[in-house]
Amino acid sequence: MTVAAPATIAARADVEAVPIVRANRRALAFADFHIHNRFSRDSILSEDRFIRVALERGLTHVAVTNHNNVEGAIAVRDRAAALGVDERLTVILGEEVSTSDGEVVGIFLQRTIPRGLTAEQTADEIHAQGGLVSIPHPFDPFRASHIRQAPLEGLAAAGKIDMIEVFNSRVTFTRHNQQAAEFAARHGIPGIACSDSHSAFEVAMSFNALPAFETADELREGLSENEWHGSRSTVLIHLTTRYAVWTNIVRRWLGHDTATAPVLGPEPTRQVAQEPIEAPAVSELPNPGDPEASDDRG
């Protein structure tokens, strides 16, 4: 299957300006399976701006995978429905979970999975919810939260990995993406490319072109035909996450409601193992009705 990368299909920023391409969407999905918005403490990307940019750049399916909460994905899904674009942009509920063995992504989830479980327990919980297990940036040495080798090998041997990021736009060196690709090939695990977006600039930098799908089972079947496309972010893109973290800290210090709390960030495996906690309380999550928290700051 040979396809071109999603192009910017509208010059204007408002959602209504983006043309509908129903025939192409039904035949083929253009999907990004790892995206953050303001419900991660290292992002200030608002729901509205994300939806606009995703449509402009030709994405048809997105998995919103904020750190340690699925509520951010629900907010994007509900906002897409409110804007009347949910037929054009399928929003998949996901979460990047901080396990005691490193990060594991679940998509097609129903509820937040608490951090602090082992990687295997987390994978079992994802599957119990009818979801799929994805391993993000498994060999990136610059992220203290990446999954460790032994638990990764254990998940692969047990057949509990549904897909693995063989290309992550935020991975600094090509060789670490290549390690992931070699691991996936060695274990017969489908590979995907992900933007790992934390800002509007990054959306759709990497994507997957595969048969259109609506369910986890349909996606699992279609992964064998996936053709992924990846572009690396500049190393300076990590400054946007630092900016987001400090912006949210300052806003919290000034007494403004924020869309984040410390629990909703990536956590090093050692810290998670020592300080496991349950799912975030409602009071720790963004209030979608708060105009200060939901303005277009991303």
N, C-alpha and C positions, 0 to 999 in steps of 0.2 A: 504494500500500500504506500503510495507516494503522495504526499500532500505538501502544500505550501504552509508556511507559518501564518498564524492569524495576523491579519493586517489591521491597522487602525481603520475602522469602518465608519467613523464619524468625526468631523472636525470640531463640532460643538460639544460642550461638556455636559449638557443636560441629557437625562436618560431618554426623553422622548425623541431626541434627535437621532438616536441610533437606529438605523433601519433594521427591519426584521428579515431574517434569512431562514425561513422555516424549512425549506427543502434541504439545505445543506445540514442544518441542525439535526434533522431526522435521520439522515444518512450517516453522519459522522459527528462524533463528539470531540470538542477541543477542551481538554480538561487540565486543571492545575490542582493537585491533591495536597498542597501544603501552603496555607496562607494564614497570616495573622492580621488582626485588626486591633482596635483600641481596647479590646478585652484582654489583650496581653500587655503586660506592663512595659514591654519594650517596643510598643507601637502606639501611634496616635492616629492611625488610619481610620477614618469614620466609615460607617456603613454606606452612606450615600456616595461618597467619593469612590470607595472601592467598587460599588456596583456600576457606577458610570464608567470607570476605567476598564473594568472587566468586559463590559459590553463593547466599548469602543475598540478594544484590542481583539475582539473576536472569540473570547471564551464562551463556551456554552455550559460548562459544568465546573464548579469550584467546590473544593472541600475546605471549609474554614476550620482551622486547627489551632486554636489558641492554647496557650499554656495552661494546662490543668483546669480547663472549664469548657463545657459545651454550650454555655449560655451565649457566648459571643457568636457562635454559628447560628443559634436560634434567632438572635437579633438581626443578623444579615438575611436569613431566610424570610423572616417576617417583614423586614423592610422591603425586600424585593417583591413580596406579595402585595404590600401596600402601594408600591409604585406601579404595580401592574406589569412587571417584567419577569415574573416567575416562570412563564412559559418560554422565555428566551434565555434565562439563566437559572439553571438548576443548582441550588445551594445544598450541599451535602453536610450534614452535621458531623463534625470531627473534633478531635482533641489531641494535643501533643502532651502526653502524660509523662511526668517526671517519676520514673520508677526507681527503685533502689539499685537497679542495674544500669540505669541510663534511660534516655528518652525513647518512647515507643508511641507511634501515631495510630489512632483508631479512627476509622471513618464509617459512616452509616451508623452512628451511635444514636441512642435514645436518651441518655443521661450522662452526667459527669462521672468519670471514673476517678476515685481519690488517688492522690499521689502516694508514694511510699510503699506500694506493693512491689513484688518482684516483677521482672519482665515477663516471666511465664504466667504469673497470676494475672497480670494486666492483659496479656494476650488472651487468656481464657475468658476474662470478663468482656473483652471486645467481642469475641466470638459468641459469647452467651447473649449479647445484645443483638446478634445478627449482623455484626460489623465485620470489617476487614482490617487486618493488621499490616501496617506499613512501618518500615524501619527508616528513620530519617538520618541522613549524613552519618553513616555508621563509622567511618574511618577518619573523621575530621578531628585532628589532634588539638585544634584550637578551641574546641568547645568542651568544657569540663562536664557537660551533661550528656555527651554522646554515649551510646550503649557500649558496654564492655565486651571484649572478645568472647569470653567463655559463655556468658548468657546468650550472646548472638548465635554462637555455634549451637548451643542447646536448643534454641527456638527453631533454627533451621533443621536440625536433626529430627525434631519432633513434628516437623511439617506445620508449624504454627505461624509462619510468615507468609502472607498472601502477596506482598510486593515489597520491593526495596528500592530506595532512591539510589539509582546508579548515576544520577546527575542532580546535584543541588547547586543552584546558582550562587549561593553564598559560600560554598567551599572555596577556600583560597587557592589551593594548588590542585592542578589537574590530576596528579597522581592519586590523590585521596578519593576522587570520584572514580578513577580507574580501579582502585582497590575494591570499591563497592560493586562495580560492574563484574569484576572477576569473581567475587564472592557469589553474586547472584547467579552467574553462569555455572559455577561449580556446583551449586546446590539446586539448580533448576528452578529458580525463583524469578518471576516476571520483574523486569526492571521498569522504573518510571523516572521521569524528570520532573523536578519541582522547583518553583521559583523561591520558595521559603520567604515570600514577600512580607515585609514589615512596613512598607511605604508604597505609595501609589506608583512611584517610578519603577518598582520591581515587578509589578503585576504582569503576568504572561511572559516574563523573560524566559521561562521554560514552560513547556506544555506537552501534552500527550494527545495524539490523534488516534482515535480508535472507534470501533462501532458504537453508535449511540446506545446509551444505557440509562436505566431508571432505578435499578435495584442493585444491591450488593452482588447477588448471583449473576446478574447480567454483566456487571463490570468484571467479575472474576473470569467469566467466560471470554470476554472481549480482550483481556490483557494479552492473550497470545498473539493478537493482531496489532498490538500497540506499536506505533511509531513515534518515538519521543524526539523532541527537539530542545536543545539546551543552549542558553547563553549565560556566561558568567557575569556576575555583578562585579563592579569595581570594589577593591578592598575597602575603599572609603565608605561604602554603603553601611558598614558596621557603625559608623559615626551616627547614622540616623537612629539606631537602636539606643545608643548612649544618650542622644538628645531626648528621645522619648522617655527613657527612664528618669532622667533628671527633670524633665518637664512635668512629669506626673508627681515626682517627689515635691517639687516646688508648689504645684497646684494644691497638693494635699496639705503642705505646710501652711499655705495661705488660707486654708479652710474651704477651698473649693471642692465640690464633689468631683471625683475622677472616675474613670471607667476601669480602674485597676486597683489591686491591692497587692501587697508583697507576695501573698500566696500564689498569685496568678502568673508568676514568672518562671523561667527555666531554673532548675535547681541542680547543683552538682550532686552526683550520686552519693557521695559520702554524707552530705548534709541531709539528703532525703532519707537515707538509711537511719540516720540518727534522730531525725525529727519528722517522722511520718505524721500526716494529719489527714483528717477526713475531707470530704468535698467542701468547697467554699460555702459559707452561709449566705443567705440572700442579701444580708446587709453589706457583704463584701463585694457584691457584683454591681455592675453599672445600672443606673436607672435610665432606661431608654427615653423616658419622658423629660429628663433634665436637659434643658436647652444648652446649658453650659458644658455638659459632658458630651453631648451629641453634635456639637457644632463641627464644621468642616475643617478640623485642624490637621487632617492627614495630608 
